[in-house]
Amino acid sequence: MKVLIVKTSSLGDIIHALPVLDYIHKARPGIIIDWIVEESFKELLSGNHLLNELHVLATRRWKKSLSSVQTRNEIASLWSKLRRSRYNIVFDIQGNLKSGLIDLASGSGLRIGFPQELLQERINSFFTSRKAKYSASNNHATLRCLSVVSTPFSLPYLDREFQSDIAFTALDAAEADQVTTDLGEGPRVLFHCGTTWQTKYWHPESWSELGSRITARYTDSVILFTWGNEPEKESAELIASRIIGRTRIVKRLPLKTLAALFKRVDLVVGGDTGPVHLAAAVGTPTVSLYRSSDGSESGPRGSRHVIVQSPMPCTRCFKTSCPQDQECRTSISVEAMFAGIELLLTNRKLNGK
């Protein structure tokens, strides 16, 4: 049997979907799984031993040159390749118009997707031939993906853990070792303070106070900072400068090297952002804060992770900007974040890690 997974973006959403690979292989040993993804995220899936082949979309690049011969040839080549693959099943766990068109392009007669209640764009419903059953208990992004891929199989997915896998190279591991080689034996805590939406940020002052509490409580600890662009780097440098204790700004790293680094720290702290989900995928405990988004739906799952949700009545608003932004930031207390950090570092010590 040969199946195609349609999950094209984004970083965090693809990470949430990774357990479907483990599930499908357990449900049907020997199955062949391909995946189609945007080229900006293909690195996340490359080298994954559970995948047979990656198909790559270049939507952003194609949009800039729709009339060019190269673009038309690339699209036609992808369409032809999907058709020749003759997939028995297509699992659409994206749920929008673009993924629906990919479903259609595959030529598969069995195209399974989300029920209408869970679709990003309702037009997707016209492109799938079978829908997963809707259940209010499938409130987490990973569970929603598992509900789709479990539809033709008998293996239960609720109340079970299915593994993620991020494959990085020996070079990635060696570069991560260079970052951590002289950090000592104390707790290694990594802060990733940047994110995409303004309504997902936290006050720099709160980050600095949290860092100082960690270094005061764990005197042999070090706090590392990762970042994704120059404004995030400047913010990290400002926060680090106000922390009393050891800190280090890490140079910008490729995605796979970042994953290798996360495996070498004891804890990652951040907002609702891709790097936090990447840390969880490689098995590192996380403490993460949620304001406009919903930690129960998109936060890392399991006892190794702590979710801190804003207590404001309008939390989970999913707004990218808000006149109450400053009040909402303040509603996430340093005490709540530090309590989560203490819990996970204590558990890690008790487990001998």
N, C-alpha and C positions, 0 to 999 in steps of 0.2 A: 504494500500500500504506500502511496506517495501523497503527501499533503503539503499545502502552502499556507503559511501564516502571513496575513496582511496586517502589519503594524509598522507604519512608516515613520512615526515620530511620537513624542519628542524624547529627550534623554530620559527624564524621570518615568514617562509612560512606558518606554521600551523596557526599562529596568523592572518596573512592576509586572511586565508581561513575561519576563524570563522564566518563571516557574512553569509555564505551560510546556516548555521543552521537556523538563523532567517528568511532568505528568503524562504527556503523550507517549514517551518512551516506556514508562511503567505500564500504561494502559495497553499498549500494543508494541511489544518488543520486536525489534527489527524494522520498524517503520522508517520511512525516509521523509525527512522534514526539510523543506526549503522556506526561506523567509524573504520578504520584500521590504526594503527600508530606504529612506532618504540617504543620499550619499554623505551628508554631514554627520550621520549617526552610524555609518557602516562599521567604523572602527570598534564600536561597542560590541558588535556581534562577530567580527572576524576572528577566526581561529577557534570558535566554539565547537567542541567535539560532538555536540548533540545535533549540529546542523550539517546538512549535506551541501547546500548551495545558497549563496546570497544573491538576490536580484536587487539591483540598485536603481533608484529613481533619482533624477536630478531636476526636480521640479523648479527650484529657484533659478537655476541656470537656464533651463529650457524656456522659462517665462520671458527671459531677457532677449531670446533670439528664436521666437516661435517660427519665424519664416525661413530660418537658415536651413541649408541642406543637411548640415551635421545634426541639428536638433531633430529634424524629421527622420533621419536615418537611425538615430539612437532610439527614438520612440518606437519606430517600426521594428527594430531589432529586438527590443524588449517584448513587444507584443507577440512577435513570432516565437520567441524563446518560451514565453509563458504557455502559448498554445501547444508547442511541441512537448512540453513537460507532461501533459496529460494527467493532471492532478485528479486523484479520486475525490479529495475533499479540499475545499478552500475555507479556512477559518478567518473571518474578517473581525479582528478585535480592535479596529480603529473606529469604524462606525460613521464615516462621513462620505461625501460625494466622491472624493478622489479614490478612497478605498473601494467604493462600490464599482467604479469604472474598472479598477484592477480586477475585481471579482469577475466582472463581465469578460474582460480580456483573457482571463485564464481559460475560458471555455468549459470549465468544470460544471457538471450538472448538479453537484451538491455544494452549495455555498452557504455556510452557516455563520450567522451574525447575531448581534444583540437584538433583544426585543425593543420595541419603539421607546419604552420608558428609559432606556439607557443609551440611546443613540446621541452622538454629537450633532448630527444633521439627519433629520427624519427621512430625507430623500434616499438615504442609504437602504432603507427597508425594501425599496423596489428592486435592488440588485442581489439580495440574498434569497435563497429558496427555502431556507429553514431557519427558525429563530430559537435561540436558547430560551429556557423558561425564566420568566422574571421572578425574582425573590428579593424581598426587602432585606433579607439577611446577607445578601451579596453586596454589602455597602462599600467594600474596599475594592480599589482598582484591580488588584491581583485576583480577587475572588470573581469579579465580573469577567475577566479574561478566562479564568478556569471554567466558569459556567458555560462559555461558548465551546471550548475545545473538548469538554467532557460530554457534550450532547450525544455523539454517536457511540460513546464508550460506557462501560458499566462500572468503571473504577470510581468510587466516591472521592470527592476532593475537599469537602468541608471537614474541619477538625483534623486536617492533615497538613504536614509541612512538605513542600516540594522545593528543591534546591535551585538556586540561581548559579550562574557560572559566568565569570568574566575572565577570558583567557588573555594573559599578558606574557610577554616574552622574557627571556633571560636578561636582555638589555634593559627592559623596563624595571625588572627586579634589581639589577645592579645600580641603576640610577636612583631608585628609591633607597637603596642601602646607603648611597653616598649622602643622602639628606639626613639619615637617622644614625649614621655610624658613631657619632660622638655625643649622643644625647644622654647617655648614662642609663641607669637602671630604674629611675623614677617613672611615674605615670607620664605617658605621652598623650596629651590632649590636643586635638586639632580643631581650630575654629575656621569655618567657612562662613563669613558674614554676608557675602553678596548674594543676590538673588535677582529675579527678573522684574517683579512687580514692586512698586513703592509700598504697596499695602502688605508686603511680606517681610519688610525690613524691621530691624530692631534698633533702638537708640545706640549710637557708638558709646555713650557713657555707660549704658547697661552692659555692653560687651566688656568694657574695661573693668568695671566693678566685678563682673563675674570672673574674669581672668585673675584679678588680684585675690579674690576669695579662693580660687583653686590653688594658686601658688602659695598662699598663706597656710592653707589646710594641708597641702602636700608639698612640703618645702623642697623636695628633690624633683618636682615635676617640671615640665617644659610645655609651653603652649606654642604650637605651630600655626601659621596662617597660610591658607591657600586663597587664590583669587583668580578671576577670569578675565579682567580687563583693567585698564589703567585707573579708572575711578575706584574700583574695588581694591586695587593695590594701595592707593593713597589712603583709603579708609582703613585698611588693615594696618598700615604703618602708623596712623594716628592712634588707633585703638591699642596697638602693641606698646607704643611709647608711654601710655598712661598706666600700664600694668606694672605693678611692683613684683618683679620676679623674672624668670627666664622666658624669653620669647624668641621666635625665629620666623621671619618672613620667607616662605619657600618660593623659589622661582616658579614661573608659570610652567606647568608640566603637561605633556600630552595626556589624553584621557586614560590610556592603559597604564602609563607610569603613575598617574594619580591613583588608580585602583591599587597598584602595587604598594604605593605609599600608605594608603588606608589600611592595608593588611599589617603594617608595621607600627601602627599607633594603637593605643588602648581605647580611645573614644573619639568620636567625631561629633561636633556640636554645630548646628546651623539652623537655617529656616527651611521652608518648603522649597528645596532646590535640588537639582540633579546630583551634585556631589554627595549630599547626605544619603540619597537613595543608592548611589554607587557604593558608598561605604557599607551600607546595610547588605548590599548584594554580595560583597566579598566577606561578609561575616563579622564586621566590626560593629560594636555597640554604638548607638547614636542617641543623642538628646536633641530634639528639634522643636521649634516653636511655630505655631500656626495662628494666623489672624484672619485674613480674608478667605483662606482656603480651609479645608476640613481635614484635620489630622487623622480622624477615624476612617476617612476614605483614601487619603493619599500618603499617610505617614508610614514609616517602616513598621512591619508587623512582628509581634513576638515579645517575649519577656526580656530580651536583650536591648530593647529600645524604649525610650520614654518620650511621650508626646505631651507637649505643653500647649494647650489651646487657650486663646484669649477668653476671659470670662465675660466680656461685653455681650449684651443681648443680641447685638447685630453681627456677632462673629459668624464666620462661614458665609459672608456676603458675596464673595467672588468678584468684588469690585477691584479694578486696577488703580483707582484713585478714590479718595474719600475725604470730606472736610473734617472728619474725626480721626484722621490718620495719627496725629500726635498722641491723642488720648488712647487710641488703640495700641500704639507701641508701648506706652507706659503700663498698660494693663497686663502685659507679660512681666512678671516680677523676677528679679534676680534670684530671690529665695526659691521660687518654684524651679527655675533652671538648675540652680546649684543642688537642690535636693535630688533631682534626677541624676546629676553627675555623681554625687556621693553614693547613691544607690548602686549605680552600675560599676563604679570603680571598686566598691566594697565587694560586690558579687564577683567581679573579675579576680580580685585578690583571693577570695575564698575558694575559687575554682582553680587557683594556682596558675593564672595566666597573667 
